[in-house]
Amino acid sequence: MLHARIAARAFNTPLLVEPSKAMAFLSGLGPRVLGRRVEMANGGDGLEGTIVPPARASILAGGMLDDYRQHGEAPYPVVDGIAVIEISGVLIHRGAWIGQSSGQTSYEGIAAQIEAAASDPTVRGVALEIDSFGGEVAGVFDLADRIRALRRDKPVWAFVAEHAFSAGYALASQADRILLPRTGAVGSIGVVVMHADLSGQLDQDGVRVTLIHSGSHKVDGNPYEPLPADIRDDIQREIDVLRFLFAETVAAGRAGRLSQEAALATEAAAYRGADAIASGLADEVTDLARGFASFRQIVARTPTLSPTRTQRASRPHPKQEAHMATEHDQDDPLQDAIDEAPNAPDGETDAEDVELSAPVAAPAASAPSAPAAAQPDNLAELSAQFRETAAEIAEIAAQAGRLGVAIDAAKALREGITPEALRRLVIERASAAADARDIVAAPPSPVLPQAKESPIVAAAKRAAAAGARA
């Protein structure tokens, strides 16, 4: 499209056009032609309009999210308390828009949506709908950190609508859970740099380009001459470092499921469907509509976080990151133990302070023993009951991770441990670990003089001895 020519013919010139068609053109193509939003005066009854300047993409000054808030708009659709953020097409740095535009998605636009979801008390979960083959390195790792930080307060699931490669997978890997269809593919954990050598073509055309420069590296990698070996080596070293950073970011998001070494070992390969699950790059192969319905059920049982709880959120544990941090009831003993855990500022527990990694053992008395009258009488009720129990145990395991207590949720389900028994077990282990930290034992010093026995203790000993003789 020749945008300038379209703008010249559509604006500031008499038109013989039905008003509704003109409004459709202005609302649909106006922002793309002008690079900014067009607002209709008087609700669109006339064709007079106001051109709204585009939102800024400044990293320091912001402006993109504020622009949407000023116009009373939400930067994403919300379904049952879940903000749906689309990440599609080519991912670019410093794009001045929120959402997808002309086949591209802006990192700054995604970041603005993440910020809005984090601060919106009505949003209880975030769904990343991803279909991207990747994009620019600049900006992607900072955005990945923001997504991973959001997981401390609200569950984040990634739904791969066929492709999440390279930069797209860097963002998907920061979610609590990655779902993809049978034909969906993820991976490509690598970096590429392309160099175009036009020198041969220019020689054929009789064109010679002379680069006059100051600084020996000023024109490194220019397209008008073959790439020298030393410059190629420099570029190779640079992208190798970026690949290590990529793998490190993926490992942070997929903690416990994919290590940095395993991410590097993929050698930037792509994995489809079940192979993605086996390699640790994804969590479930399913129809995305069904997967989203499951996410909605889980989020529906997740109370809205209070501002106080959001402020107290801590950094994810380096070994065990909580998948969901939910608001607790006032009489929830597990959350009370978490809040009162000693030597854990801002809700963070160091691995050195609490070392409880043994899997959960099922107490003999903890097996569920519901009365016969309460037993479900059909498969649908039994399935619903099991899902509710599984979700509650998963939440307990996630909260226990903040205390440094390792809970094997799958084993707890297999062995029939009730959520109440699991809470008691977590509290007991957290309490034992806290007591162990407070007890310090040291042998007598061979150098320092030994302390004399307390007169009170000596008198007590004499009294006891006299009583024994009597």
Secondary structure, 3 states (H helix, E strand, C coil): CCHHHHHHHHCCCCCCCCHHHHHHHHHHCHHHHHCCEEEEHHHHCCCCEEEECCCCCECCCECHHHHHHHCCCCCCCEECCEEEEEEEEEEECCCCCCCEECCEEEHHHHHHHHHHHHHCCCCCEEEEEEEEEEECCCCHHHHHHHHHHHCCCCCEEEEEEEEEECHHHHHHCCCCEEEECCCCEEECCCCCCCCCCCHHHHHHCCCCCCCCCCCCCCCCCCCCCCCCHHHHHHHHHHHHHHHHHHHHHHHHHCCCCCCHHHHHHCCCCEEECHHHHHCCCCCEECCHHHHHHHHHHHHHCCCCCCHHHHHCCCCCCCCCCCCCCCCCCCCCHHHHHHHHCCCCHHHCCCCCCCCECCCCCCCHHHCCCCCHHHCCCCHHHHHHHHHHHHHHHHHHHHHHHHHCECCCHHHHHHCCCCHHHHHHHHHHHHHHHHHHHHCCCCCCCCCCCCCCCCHHHHHHHHHHHHHHHC
